[in-house]
């Protein structure tokens, strides 16, 4: 079943149920086995940081239920695809992962969960999935597997289910994500997310503190506070909590650095900038879903601000916060976007201290208001505009990276780089490689930035401004 062209009523989706057949689920609670060994399961992720966090949490839940978790692409008895539906490309990527899993693991159970499963469950089933579970039932997957469930389960659009799973952290990494918010109330014209994830819901403050404490005990050097619309955190709680309460808890958690995943332009307040400038914990990094630099297109999108506010808030942010890294999301080719509208977007980017861009060609989503909008921009023109804007973004990236040369910045190890080198990430989101032998450091080191390349900066580790012996 597909949504009609007029779209679903806001905040709702039709409910689906599917057939059930047995996979020898016995309800015994014993770990699942294949022959003499445990069942192997892999989790492939499509989409955003929230999905990445949820995939890690799902892997932890599977381990607790007796499964052996293996990397995506390895032979497995169960393959789970945690899907995204924000664009046609993410839909296509999800279906491709399902088909590939079926080809490589002909006898495996294939599970699709996440946003694509919520919005297009029958398509996921037709692509080759055995079990399709919407966003509200994602963390019931281990039990559904044990019970032998198949078909479309956990009626889509139905509230309930575990939205904020127990924190496990990202295994083997110095950075962890903590999901503190889910859903969105904005219903922007182009966006399917509120239909896929529902209205905004916040992790209660005490649970936030508990999650941060567990990650501190796990030794993580950085925690990213993430959500579908992070800036809405606290508004639905009883009593409502200000966003500052979340930041207070984060700064008091004893974790060396805290990063915010993204904030809307109107949420970049003087109070937030004061905290970013003076905090020894909050990272000087803002990722902002601006979407367009044209007031006319912003109105058509249903965005609650104009380009003037974006200019004011981001220019002020750069003045107040030393070394601030600003990233932007932008959509090109929204219905009705003229060449003049596009030039206004380019001008906004050129005028502001932007460090990087994420450029998204407009992708019509059935069930959203934009699906029915006239004046579609031809695909070839969307492609041209996206390429042109990405070229502008590349120039901004090079300029920001070059501005960091000569600075000594605290950096956290991410992974091994080329032979004898280590890849780190600075607080202001600069990737840098240094010469390093031995075990990567668990905490931050000071790195002098000495040069920049196309994909990474390079530098050397310093101690109080001098090279160590």
Secondary structure as GFF3:
##gff-version 3
##sequence-region A 1 469
A	DSSP	beta_strand	33	34	.	.	.	ID=ss1
A	DSSP	beta_strand	37	38	.	.	.	ID=ss2
A	DSSP	beta_strand	40	45	.	.	.	ID=ss3
A	DSSP	alpha_helix	49	64	.	.	.	ID=ss4
A	DSSP	beta_strand	68	69	.	.	.	ID=ss5
A	DSSP	beta_strand	78	83	.	.	.	ID=ss6
A	DSSP	alpha_helix	88	104	.	.	.	ID=ss7
A	DSSP	beta_strand	109	114	.	.	.	ID=ss8
A	DSSP	alpha_helix	115	119	.	.	.	ID=ss9
A	DSSP	alpha_helix	121	126	.	.	.	ID=ss10
A	DSSP	beta_strand	131	133	.	.	.	ID=ss11
A	DSSP	three_ten_helix	135	140	.	.	.	ID=ss12
A	DSSP	alpha_helix	141	147	.	.	.	ID=ss13
A	DSSP	beta_strand	151	153	.	.	.	ID=ss14
A	DSSP	beta_strand	175	182	.	.	.	ID=ss15
A	DSSP	alpha_helix	193	197	.	.	.	ID=ss16
A	DSSP	beta_strand	201	202	.	.	.	ID=ss17
A	DSSP	alpha_helix	205	217	.	.	.	ID=ss18
A	DSSP	beta_strand	222	227	.	.	.	ID=ss19
A	DSSP	three_ten_helix	230	232	.	.	.	ID=ss20
A	DSSP	alpha_helix	243	251	.	.	.	ID=ss21
A	DSSP	beta_strand	257	260	.	.	.	ID=ss22
A	DSSP	three_ten_helix	265	267	.	.	.	ID=ss23
A	DSSP	alpha_helix	270	278	.	.	.	ID=ss24
A	DSSP	beta_strand	285	291	.	.	.	ID=ss25
A	DSSP	alpha_helix	295	301	.	.	.	ID=ss26
A	DSSP	alpha_helix	307	320	.	.	.	ID=ss27
A	DSSP	beta_strand	325	332	.	.	.	ID=ss28
A	DSSP	alpha_helix	339	351	.	.	.	ID=ss29
A	DSSP	beta_strand	356	361	.	.	.	ID=ss30
A	DSSP	three_ten_helix	369	372	.	.	.	ID=ss31
A	DSSP	alpha_helix	379	403	.	.	.	ID=ss32
A	DSSP	beta_strand	408	416	.	.	.	ID=ss33
A	DSSP	beta_strand	421	426	.	.	.	ID=ss34
A	DSSP	beta_strand	431	435	.	.	.	ID=ss35
A	DSSP	beta_strand	444	452	.	.	.	ID=ss36
A	DSSP	beta_strand	457	462	.	.	.	ID=ss37
###
